Amino acid sequence: MGMTHLGPHRARARYEKALKAIPLPVRSLEGIDPGVLVNVGETEIAGRRIEFGILPGSPRLWITVPDHLPPVIGYAAGFDSRRLDMHLTELDHFDWTTSPGRVAALKRAAFAAWTSAQRDCEG
């Protein structure tokens, strides 16, 4: 089976789409205390209560699971460019987060919480 002249472009597009579905594992050097976050939303995904919080002045939306240890999953960023990326700061949640459909559900819920907070704060 031969490859057309568009083959490499299609392969790159599929690869880029697959990469966007995987959260980026990032080790947090300083850690974050969930108690200092301003809660801007909450939802339930796969039987876990998920809370979204912000640190004032920071363009990140922190994602926490208050009923589990460690409570912080990570953060979502890129709301201004509409290219939402999810960064895992606690790799203990990696297996749960990467189960089918959970990253997409977390991104949707994070985007909804962020836009709701922006609407409420900016009037």
Phi, psi and omega in degrees: 000127181270164179250134178282176179292342178269355183305308180299324179293320179293320179297317178296320180296318177294320179295317179297319178296319179294321179294324180294336181278352182258129177290148182272118178284124181225126176278128178273124182282326184260339184074168179223137178269114181299340180290340181267356181282143173271116183291126179242359178173164177205154181205176175237128179229122177052043175080006178245137176279121182250131176244144179246132181218160179233156166259124182307134180087002180248136181275027181246146175249111182281140182245121183234156174237092188297338183270003182232159176245135350291149186285339183266127174274312183164211181215160175248142180215165178098022181293326182289332180263000182063016175246084186285124176246143177247130182243124177270122177260342178240106184288354175296336181265005186300312182298316180294317184293323185272005174297151186308127175086349185284322179297315179297318179295319178296318179295317178298314181293321178296316180296319178296317179295319181294313181293324177296317179295319179297318180295317182290322183282324184265355173087000000 
